């Protein structure tokens, strides 16, 4: 199949995906919203989410404009090697990523109240409504990314007449998606955890009132945060992973030199597009398999989600084999199939081990719950240890996938392994986006005083959402690591293409190990995730402190609030969270973009003078590899520790170890408070940091290469 045919198929599938998202949107919005009280609460959540996202996107739009102008300006420099089409792709990627996150959040804040009302009819009805809302965002993410990449690449090839240059310009699409994702993840993460921590510290710990109690002024802000962080932020995050994995595969197919120009180069370019296309269609089909029966326990609820994911994985595996055997790869057909399948299997395994370390049905989290009887300090110590130990399986999986993929198809194998891992994103992302909707539904049921049986159902859906959210974060981190590795490979290949002297003799292993510029780059790259995480943790702490002070003030000054006679000022807490998140998300984002650009400029300026003795292009390679290793393990540790702390608390709240209000419960709440910014702010944000460093480097690779002509 040639490129034109592949693009046609991808466009048709993308349109089908958009139509399916529209159908699911209509299904969700057609559901009953419940009582007037439920509608009032839902409307407050909608207003808060809309206000935050509008302000966030206005701030990000300014930065997108600045970067677009900079890319356009660089493309006009004589001999820069960059195309104006990079700026075009950047804008399209930013718009597509932003639109995916916005639509996902729009439907999520409307599905929550409908899920609560649907749960009054049956558990399965509540699951179907919540999961349908998740499929809206997941199919939007996959469809827009697939349409954008396919149409831009074929257009760029026609405009530039060279596939390598077209692939280089296409990297701008991934850069645009990442630019939105970094701020959506960081800003949304700061918002959600500031509100959550503030609400818990004063409401649960000090006032002794339940979670989602309407007397707590931070309750609405907490519910808003679930959507702006875990829906809009997650959507933009995985949009970028998905798009960048395909872009890296196309770029390496063109430049890695493992294919000869007998049709196999074009086959290697269309293969990731066709795999993604098939994955979209299969995910849509598999989404209808997610259903359950009344009275299902957590294991059976989780089994319903697994049915959809495993069915999609099995079907896409068959398609990968068929495509691998059908396309003219020369003698590399079997190798490419094995490399792609290794990524697919790796993604499933990472999800499983994440679930093992974070779900309350398994030993690690149950042991963490039991440690709460020893006090808050023991809970924190055991939670940190659990998070550290949980890095073992994902790291081994990524190592094995990388070794297997490269042994079969070189650096291109790493890229298609990432494509394979993300091929079923249409359903795996839906299971993640489902979580905040179920969480909000539980809150609305609590605040609306719905019957006990309804709250039991929403609690079951919420508990399932916690597990799928933790699993989704593990999958997102693992796929981010593979994507960043593929982008780094594409960057190194781009610097060495055409005999460029950008890396000098340091590409030889012996020289690389002894190269001080490379080694110092490793240290700088390893440092960045810790600085980045510190900034986001401090941001959450500062914002949460403001929420704590505001909630305490309202408890003191609003008469009758604890008796239910006084009305809390919800809007004030929403405004505090919004202002803090917007203000404090900028510095981490600027660092992520500024470090690779700054190092590249210093390397170019330092060529041939004393500065070049300290910083060279090989330094940036060190930064990318150092940040990849450091960020991957730190992100897994934070996400899994936070997820385990959360589920340990919920395990106690379910009636174990003394239940709610016991000393063990109070200790577990402290652990959960520490874990909140771990799992929902700093950990997930590291995904985007390591991808952003790599995609920015790939975008400016032509500029670096042009400064170091062939030897």
TIMI-676177 format. One record per residue (C-alpha): residue in three letters; x, y, z. Coordinates in steps of 0.02 Angstrom, whole numbers, plus 50000, padded with zeros to 5 digits. Layout:
! residues N
  type     c1     c2     c3
   ALA      X      Y      Z
...
//
This chain:
! residues 711
  type     c1     c2     c3
   UNK  50000  50000  50000
   UNK  50071  50170  49951
   UNK  50065  50329  50054
   UNK  49912  50403  49966
   UNK  49810  50245  49997
   UNK  49866  50237  50179
   UNK  49817  50418  50207
   UNK  49647  50387  50128
   UNK  49615  50240  50244
   UNK  49676  50341  50395
   UNK  49564  50488  50351
   UNK  49412  50375  50333
   UNK  49450  50295  50502
   UNK  49477  50466  50580
   UNK  49308  50525  50517
   UNK  49226  50367  50583
   UNK  49308  50403  50751
   UNK  49241  50580  50755
   UNK  49067  50518  50711
   UNK  49077  50388  50849
   UNK  49129  50522  50974
   UNK  48979  50627  50918
   UNK  48865  50476  50939
   UNK  48931  50442  51114
   UNK  48914  50626  51158
   UNK  48732  50622  51105
   UNK  48702  50464  51206
   UNK  48775  50541  51363
   UNK  48685  50707  51347
   UNK  48519  50619  51317
   UNK  48525  50541  51491
   UNK  48424  50607  51638
   UNK  48512  50737  51747
   UNK  48413  50696  51904
   UNK  48343  50816  52034
   UNK  48360  51005  52040
   UNK  48488  50989  52180
   UNK  48594  50874  52071
   UNK  48582  50995  51925
   UNK  48637  51141  52036
   UNK  48791  51048  52096
   UNK  48835  50991  51920
   UNK  48813  51169  51854
   UNK  48935  51235  51986
   UNK  49065  51104  51933
   UNK  49038  51150  51750
   UNK  49063  51335  51784
   UNK  49222  51304  51882
   UNK  49297  51189  51751
   UNK  49252  51308  51610
   UNK  49326  51457  51702
   UNK  49490  51367  51735
   UNK  49513  51296  51561
   UNK  49469  51462  51478
   UNK  49600  51554  51581
   UNK  49728  51417  51555
   UNK  49705  51414  51367
   UNK  49716  51604  51356
   UNK  49883  51599  51446
   UNK  49946  51455  51340
   UNK  49888  51540  51179
   UNK  50013  51680  51210
   UNK  50156  51556  51227
   UNK  50098  51460  51073
   UNK  50101  51623  50975
   UNK  50278  51662  51036
   UNK  50343  51488  50990
   UNK  50257  51496  50820
   UNK  50341  51660  50779
   UNK  50509  51591  50840
   UNK  50493  51435  50731
   UNK  50443  51538  50581
   UNK  50589  51656  50611
   UNK  50715  51514  50627
   UNK  50654  51439  50464
   UNK  50699  51601  50374
   UNK  50880  51602  50434
   UNK  51000  51560  50292
   UNK  51056  51380  50304
   UNK  50949  51342  50458
   UNK  50886  51180  50381
   UNK  50713  51213  50456
   UNK  50553  51235  50357
   UNK  50411  51359  50385
   UNK  50299  51205  50381
   UNK  50366  51159  50554
   UNK  50277  51313  50622
   UNK  50119  51263  50529
   UNK  50126  51088  50603
   UNK  50157  51162  50775
   UNK  49998  51267  50769
   UNK  49893  51122  50704
   UNK  49960  51006  50841
   UNK  49925  51135  50977
   UNK  49747  51162  50915
   UNK  49712  50976  50901
   UNK  49781  50939  51074
   UNK  49688  51083  51153
   UNK  49526  51034  51067
   UNK  49541  50854  51126
   UNK  49564  50908  51306
   UNK  49424  51036  51299
   UNK  49296  50917  51224
   UNK  49344  50780  51347
   UNK  49319  50897  51494
   UNK  49158  50969  51420
   UNK  49076  50799  51413
   UNK  49150  50738  51579
   UNK  49073  50880  51681
   UNK  48904  50840  51604
   UNK  48918  50652  51619
   UNK  48950  50655  51806
   UNK  48773  50702  51858
   UNK  48699  50587  51727
   UNK  48806  50444  51792
   UNK  48741  50474  51968
   UNK  48562  50473  51907
   UNK  48593  50320  51796
   UNK  48662  50228  51949
   UNK  48491  50249  52029
   UNK  48426  50130  51895
   UNK  48566  50002  51892
   UNK  48753  49979  51914
   UNK  48775  49932  51731
   UNK  48682  50089  51675
   UNK  48797  50198  51779
   UNK  48950  50109  51709
   UNK  48891  50129  51529
   UNK  48859  50316  51546
   UNK  49025  50352  51632
   UNK  49123  50243  51512
   UNK  49035  50318  51360
   UNK  49094  50490  51415
   UNK  49272  50422  51423
   UNK  49260  50357  51245
   UNK  49215  50532  51184
   UNK  49385  50600  51233
   UNK  49483  50443  51188
   UNK  49415  50436  51011
   UNK  49436  50623  50989
   UNK  49619  50610  51041
   UNK  49656  50465  50924
   UNK  49553  50530  50778
   UNK  49623  50707  50780
   UNK  49802  50645  50799
   UNK  49782  50520  50658
   UNK  49700  50646  50542
   UNK  49828  50780  50581
   UNK  49981  50670  50553
   UNK  49916  50586  50395
   UNK  49857  50744  50307
   UNK  50007  50849  50359
   UNK  50135  50719  50307
   UNK  50064  50690  50134
   UNK  50046  50879  50111
   UNK  50224  50911  50168
   UNK  50294  50776  50053
   UNK  50204  50856  49906
   UNK  50263  51030  49956
   UNK  50445  50989  49996
   UNK  50471  50843  49878
   UNK  50575  50753  50009
   UNK  50510  50630  50139
   UNK  50653  50664  50261
   UNK  50619  50851  50263
   UNK  50432  50817  50277
   UNK  50460  50704  50427
   UNK  50569  50838  50507
   UNK  50434  50970  50484
   UNK  50302  50848  50549
   UNK  50392  50846  50718
   UNK  50315  51017  50744
   UNK  50144  50932  50762
   UNK  50207  50832  50911
   UNK  50288  50989  50983
   UNK  50122  51081  50973
   UNK  50032  50941  51062
   UNK  50164  50935  51198
   UNK  50157  51122  51225
   UNK  49974  51109  51270
   UNK  50001  50950  51370
   UNK  50136  51020  51483
   UNK  50026  51162  51543
   UNK  49866  51059  51547
   UNK  49952  50927  51653
   UNK  50048  51045  51767
   UNK  49912  51177  51783
   UNK  49773  51049  51801
   UNK  49876  50947  51924
   UNK  49913  51098  52034
   UNK  49729  51146  52032
   UNK  49657  50976  52072
   UNK  49777  50932  52212
   UNK  49773  51104  52293
   UNK  49584  51089  52308
   UNK  49589  50905  52358
   UNK  49724  50925  52491
   UNK  49645  51083  52559
   UNK  49474  51002  52569
   UNK  49541  50846  52654
   UNK  49654  50932  52781
   UNK  49517  51044  52850
   UNK  49361  50945  52809
   UNK  49411  50767  52852
   UNK  49556  50791  52972
   UNK  49504  50947  53069
   UNK  49315  50958  53055
   UNK  49284  50770  53045
   UNK  49156  50783  52906
   UNK  49144  50658  52761
   UNK  49224  50678  52591
   UNK  49115  50777  52468
   UNK  49014  50849  52612
   UNK  48919  51003  52548
   UNK  48969  51098  52704
   UNK  49151  51098  52646
   UNK  49184  51256  52542
   UNK  49321  51167  52442
   UNK  49210  51024  52385
   UNK  49159  51100  52218
   UNK  49340  51151  52181
   UNK  49393  50972  52219
   UNK  49265  50903  52096
   UNK  49317  51031  51964
   UNK  49498  50979  51987
   UNK  49461  50797  51947
   UNK  49409  50852  51773
   UNK  49539  50984  51728
   UNK  49682  50874  51787
   UNK  49633  50695  51751
   UNK  49526  50725  51597
   UNK  49590  50877  51502
   UNK  49769  50851  51564
   UNK  49773  50664  51531
   UNK  49695  50687  51358
   UNK  49827  50812  51304
   UNK  49965  50704  51380
   UNK  49920  50546  51284
   UNK  49878  50643  51126
   UNK  50061  50693  51122
   UNK  50125  50517  51160
   UNK  50016  50444  51025
   UNK  50062  50574  50894
   UNK  50248  50577  50935
   UNK  50267  50388  50928
   UNK  50198  50388  50750
   UNK  50304  50538  50702
   UNK  50462  50457  50771
   UNK  50426  50298  50672
   UNK  50400  50396  50511
   UNK  50559  50496  50541
   UNK  50664  50341  50578
   UNK  50593  50250  50428
   UNK  50661  50392  50322
   UNK  50828  50425  50405
   UNK  50885  50273  50505
   UNK  50959  50188  50352
   UNK  50894  50013  50389
   UNK  50780  50014  50237
   UNK  50831  50023  50055
   UNK  50738  50125  49925
   UNK  50646  49979  49845
   UNK  50477  50019  49919
   UNK  50524  49967  50095
   UNK  50551  50147  50151
   UNK  50374  50193  50102
   UNK  50310  50033  50183
   UNK  50399  50081  50344
   UNK  50319  50254  50336
   UNK  50142  50191  50311
   UNK  50154  50046  50435
   UNK  50132  50151  50595
   UNK  49989  50247  50514
   UNK  49900  50086  50468
   UNK  49927  50010  50641
   UNK  49855  50167  50721
   UNK  49709  50164  50600
   UNK  49667  49984  50640
   UNK  49685  50019  50826
   UNK  49557  50159  50817
   UNK  49425  50051  50733
   UNK  49458  49902  50848
   UNK  49448  50012  51004
   UNK  49278  50076  50950
   UNK  49215  49898  50930
   UNK  49291  49839  51095
   UNK  49212  49983  51192
   UNK  49041  49898  51174
   UNK  49107  49749  51271
   UNK  49124  49850  51432
   UNK  48969  49808  51534
   UNK  48926  49724  51698
   UNK  48781  49655  51800
   UNK  48694  49716  51957
   UNK  48785  49681  52120
   UNK  48954  49654  52037
   UNK  49101  49664  52156
   UNK  49263  49755  52115
   UNK  49342  49604  52035
   UNK  49197  49582  51914
   UNK  49189  49768  51878
   UNK  49374  49767  51841
   UNK  49347  49613  51734
   UNK  49224  49710  51625
   UNK  49358  49840  51589
   UNK  49488  49706  51556
   UNK  49372  49621  51433
   UNK  49371  49776  51324
   UNK  49558  49808  51336
   UNK  49616  49628  51313
   UNK  49496  49601  51168
   UNK  49563  49757  51082
   UNK  49742  49700  51114
   UNK  49710  49528  51041
   UNK  49628  49596  50884
   UNK  49762  49727  50851
   UNK  49895  49592  50871
   UNK  49815  49496  50728
   UNK  49811  49654  50621
   UNK  49994  49692  50659
   UNK  50043  49518  50599
   UNK  49940  49537  50440
   UNK  50012  49709  50401
   UNK  50189  49653  50440
   UNK  50175  49507  50320
   UNK  50085  49606  50184
   UNK  50197  49760  50168
   UNK  50361  49749  50069
   UNK  50490  49760  50208
   UNK  50614  49648  50120
   UNK  50689  49528  50247
   UNK  50627  49629  50397
   UNK  50442  49578  50400
   UNK  50455  49459  50547
   UNK  50571  49576  50643
   UNK  50451  49722  50628
   UNK  50305  49614  50683
   UNK  50401  49555  50837
   UNK  50457  49733  50880
   UNK  50280  49802  50868
   UNK  50202  49659  50965
   UNK  50334  49678  51102
   UNK  50272  49855  51133
   UNK  50090  49799  51135
   UNK  50126  49661  51261
   UNK  50238  49777  51362
   UNK  50097  49904  51381
   UNK  49976  49771  51444
   UNK  50105  49706  51568
   UNK  50146  49880  51635
   UNK  49959  49907  51664
   UNK  49946  49742  51756
   UNK  50093  49773  51872
   UNK  50033  49950  51907
   UNK  49866  49877  51959
   UNK  49955  49748  52068
   UNK  50049  49880  52166
   UNK  49903  50003  52184
   UNK  49739  49906  52195
   UNK  49671  49863  52367
   UNK  49632  49686  52309
   UNK  49819  49643  52308
   UNK  49947  49619  52445
   UNK  50054  49777  52430
   UNK  49912  49900  52460
   UNK  49831  49789  52592
   UNK  49996  49786  52686
   UNK  50005  49975  52670
   UNK  49829  49987  52745
   UNK  49881  49876  52890
   UNK  50031  49988  52925
   UNK  49912  50131  52961
   UNK  49881  50054  53131
   UNK  50059  50106  53173
   UNK  50025  50290  53134
   UNK  50047  50415  52994
   UNK  50236  50406  52993
   UNK  50235  50219  52959
   UNK  50108  50243  52819
   UNK  50220  50371  52734
   UNK  50376  50263  52752
   UNK  50290  50106  52686
   UNK  50209  50203  52544
   UNK  50376  50272  52486
   UNK  50452  50099  52493
   UNK  50307  50027  52394
   UNK  50328  50161  52261
   UNK  50514  50128  52246
   UNK  50491  49940  52233
   UNK  50354  49962  52102
   UNK  50482  50032  51979
   UNK  50559  49859  51959
   UNK  50431  49781  51842
   UNK  50404  49931  51724
   UNK  50591  49959  51704
   UNK  50624  49776  51666
   UNK  50480  49776  51542
   UNK  50543  49930  51451
   UNK  50720  49859  51449
   UNK  50661  49695  51374
   UNK  50549  49781  51247
   UNK  50693  49896  51195
   UNK  50818  49753  51178
   UNK  50696  49645  51082
   UNK  50637  49786  50968
   UNK  50812  49847  50924
   UNK  50876  49670  50894
   UNK  50737  49644  50768
   UNK  50722  49812  50680
   UNK  50855  49930  50745
   UNK  50805  50102  50806
   UNK  50648  50092  50699
   UNK  50598  49945  50807
   UNK  50593  50057  50962
   UNK  50475  50176  50874
   UNK  50354  50042  50812
   UNK  50358  49963  50986
   UNK  50294  50130  51053
   UNK  50162  50132  50915
   UNK  50111  49955  50963
   UNK  50100  50003  51147
   UNK  49984  50149  51105
   UNK  49886  50064  50967
   UNK  49735  50029  51079
   UNK  49734  50204  51154
   UNK  49555  50226  51096
   UNK  49497  50110  51236
   UNK  49639  50120  51363
   UNK  49619  50309  51377
   UNK  49430  50288  51395
   UNK  49456  50180  51549
   UNK  49562  50319  51624
   UNK  49446  50463  51579
   UNK  49303  50362  51655
   UNK  49379  50380  51829
   UNK  49351  50567  51863
   UNK  49171  50552  51799
   UNK  49135  50410  51921
   UNK  49222  50508  52060
   UNK  49115  50662  52027
   UNK  48960  50553  52018
   UNK  48997  50489  52193
   UNK  49020  50667  52255
   UNK  48856  50724  52178
   UNK  48765  50575  52253
   UNK  48838  50619  52425
   UNK  48796  50804  52414
   UNK  48621  50769  52347
   UNK  48579  50643  52484
   UNK  48532  50507  52360
   UNK  48474  50341  52432
   UNK  48603  50226  52509
   UNK  48590  50098  52370
   UNK  48632  50231  52240
   UNK  48784  50287  52338
   UNK  48839  50106  52354
   UNK  48837  50094  52165
   UNK  48927  50259  52138
   UNK  49055  50207  52271
   UNK  49085  50045  52174
   UNK  49107  50143  52013
   UNK  49220  50267  52101
   UNK  49328  50128  52173
   UNK  49343  50051  52000
   UNK  49390  50224  51934
   UNK  49532  50237  52060
   UNK  49604  50072  51997
   UNK  49585  50116  51812
   UNK  49659  50289  51844
   UNK  49812  50214  51929
   UNK  49830  50086  51789
   UNK  49809  50224  51660
   UNK  49947  50326  51739
   UNK  50064  50177  51735
   UNK  50023  50148  51552
   UNK  50048  50333  51515
   UNK  50219  50334  51599
   UNK  50277  50175  51511
   UNK  50218  50237  51341
   UNK  50300  50405  51374
   UNK  50466  50320  51408
   UNK  50456  50220  51246
   UNK  50401  50373  51148
   UNK  50541  50480  51219
   UNK  50667  50344  51179
   UNK  50603  50336  51000
   UNK  50611  50526  50985
   UNK  50788  50527  51054
   UNK  50838  50395  50926
   UNK  50759  50503  50790
   UNK  50855  50655  50854
   UNK  51023  50564  50854
   UNK  50988  50495  50681
   UNK  50941  50668  50617
   UNK  51106  50739  50683
   UNK  51209  50605  50598
   UNK  51111  50606  50434
   UNK  51210  50661  50281
   UNK  51376  50640  50371
   UNK  51349  50789  50486
   UNK  51489  50819  50610
   UNK  51368  50873  50748
   UNK  51413  50725  50858
   UNK  51592  50714  50799
   UNK  51678  50551  50843
   UNK  51576  50532  51002
   UNK  51455  50414  50918
   UNK  51584  50277  50945
   UNK  51543  50190  51111
   UNK  51718  50204  51183
   UNK  51726  50391  51146
   UNK  51551  50416  51213
   UNK  51588  50341  51382
   UNK  51741  50453  51402
   UNK  51664  50610  51330
   UNK  51647  50739  51471
   UNK  51517  50839  51375
   UNK  51405  50687  51362
   UNK  51431  50635  51543
   UNK  51394  50809  51611
   UNK  51239  50810  51500
   UNK  51183  50650  51585
   UNK  51198  50733  51756
   UNK  51101  50886  51699
   UNK  50966  50777  51622
   UNK  50954  50671  51779
   UNK  50935  50828  51884
   UNK  50793  50906  51784
   UNK  50652  50788  51841
   UNK  50695  50822  52024
   UNK  50694  51011  52001
   UNK  50535  50999  51898
   UNK  50449  50891  52030
   UNK  50505  51006  52170
   UNK  50428  51156  52081
   UNK  50262  51067  52055
   UNK  50257  50998  52233
   UNK  50292  51170  52306
   UNK  50158  51243  52193
   UNK  50030  51119  52260
   UNK  50084  51153  52439
   UNK  50070  51341  52420
   UNK  49901  51333  52335
   UNK  49835  51204  52460
   UNK  49887  51316  52604
   UNK  49782  51456  52532
   UNK  49634  51338  52518
   UNK  49659  51278  52697
   UNK  49659  51457  52762
   UNK  49504  51499  52661
   UNK  49406  51347  52719
   UNK  49453  51382  52899
   UNK  49398  51563  52877
   UNK  49229  51511  52810
   UNK  49203  51386  52951
   UNK  49238  51527  53074
   UNK  49144  51669  52993
   UNK  48993  51595  52902
   UNK  48863  51563  53034
   UNK  48771  51398  53030
   UNK  48887  51319  52902
   UNK  48920  51164  53006
   UNK  48735  51142  53043
   UNK  48691  51153  52859
   UNK  48600  51318  52880
   UNK  48737  51427  52805
   UNK  48790  51417  52623
   UNK  48979  51398  52592
   UNK  49063  51513  52465
   UNK  49116  51380  52340
   UNK  49165  51507  52207
   UNK  49301  51581  52317
   UNK  49394  51414  52330
   UNK  49375  51387  52143
   UNK  49451  51558  52111
   UNK  49598  51526  52229
   UNK  49640  51360  52146
   UNK  49625  51435  51973
   UNK  49736  51586  52009
   UNK  49870  51481  52094
   UNK  49875  51349  51957
   UNK  49886  51474  51813
   UNK  50022  51575  51900
   UNK  50130  51429  51952
   UNK  50119  51319  51797
   UNK  50224  51436  51690
   UNK  50399  51411  51764
   UNK  50402  51219  51749
   UNK  50339  51234  51569
   UNK  50468  51364  51521
   UNK  50608  51258  51596
   UNK  50553  51106  51495
   UNK  50559  51204  51331
   UNK  50705  51316  51375
   UNK  50835  51186  51425
   UNK  50852  51096  51256
   UNK  50839  51259  51158
   UNK  50968  51344  51268
   UNK  51090  51200  51259
   UNK  51070  51187  51070
   UNK  51104  51373  51048
   UNK  51256  51366  51161
   UNK  51322  51216  51064
   UNK  51302  51309  50899
   UNK  51377  51470  50966
   UNK  51519  51375  51049
   UNK  51574  51287  50891
   UNK  51759  51319  50863
   UNK  51788  51419  51024
   UNK  51817  51389  51209
   UNK  51631  51370  51246
   UNK  51628  51218  51133
   UNK  51743  51130  51254
   UNK  51602  51130  51381
   UNK  51441  51115  51280
   UNK  51416  51026  51114
   UNK  51272  50935  51029
   UNK  51325  50776  51118
   UNK  51285  50866  51282
   UNK  51102  50877  51230
   UNK  51101  50691  51191
   UNK  51162  50663  51370
   UNK  51023  50775  51437
   UNK  50892  50675  51343
   UNK  50955  50506  51402
   UNK  50985  50565  51581
   UNK  50812  50641  51596
   UNK  50732  50487  51518
   UNK  50804  50368  51648
   UNK  50777  50484  51795
   UNK  50602  50544  51749
   UNK  50538  50370  51706
   UNK  50582  50294  51873
   UNK  50535  50447  51975
   UNK  50366  50458  51887
   UNK  50327  50273  51917
   UNK  50377  50287  52100
   UNK  50270  50442  52129
   UNK  50117  50381  52033
   UNK  50114  50209  52114
   UNK  50150  50269  52290
   UNK  50012  50398  52274
   UNK  49890  50273  52203
   UNK  49928  50148  52341
   UNK  49906  50279  52477
   UNK  49738  50328  52403
   UNK  49673  50149  52391
   UNK  49742  50105  52563
   UNK  49635  50244  52634
   UNK  49482  50183  52538
   UNK  49515  50005  52595
   UNK  49499  50064  52775
   UNK  49346  50171  52734
   UNK  49262  50013  52667
   UNK  49254  49951  52848
   UNK  49424  49869  52869
   UNK  49545  49903  53014
   UNK  49417  50005  53110
   UNK  49338  50097  52964
   UNK  49305  50282  52949
   UNK  49353  50391  53097
   UNK  49474  50263  53171
   UNK  49655  50304  53210
   UNK  49708  50197  53063
   UNK  49593  50298  52949
   UNK  49666  50462  53010
   UNK  49842  50399  52976
   UNK  49790  50339  52803
   UNK  49716  50510  52764
   UNK  49888  50587  52798
   UNK  49968  50462  52680
   UNK  49838  50501  52547
   UNK  49870  50688  52569
   UNK  50056  50662  52537
   UNK  50016  50550  52389
   UNK  49893  50668  52305
   UNK  50023  50781  52221
   UNK  50132  50628  52191
   UNK  50004  50537  52084
   UNK  49907  50680  52007
   UNK  50031  50822  51985
   UNK  50217  50786  51988
   UNK  50216  50604  51930
   UNK  50105  50627  51776
   UNK  50191  50791  51731
   UNK  50357  50701  51716
   UNK  50285  50604  51568
   UNK  50274  50764  51471
   UNK  50441  50832  51531
   UNK  50540  50689  51456
   UNK  50438  50692  51294
   UNK  50447  50881  51279
   UNK  50637  50882  51297
   UNK  50649  50751  51159
   UNK  50523  50826  51037
   UNK  50596  51001  51053
   UNK  50768  50930  51017
   UNK  50702  50839  50863
   UNK  50618  50998  50799
   UNK  50780  51099  50810
   UNK  50891  50955  50747
   UNK  50900  51031  50571
   UNK  50965  51194  50646
   UNK  51101  51102  50742
   UNK  51147  50992  50595
   UNK  51163  51141  50478
   UNK  51292  51218  50594
   UNK  51398  51060  50585
   UNK  51419  51016  50401
   UNK  51490  50848  50342
   UNK  51670  50818  50390
//
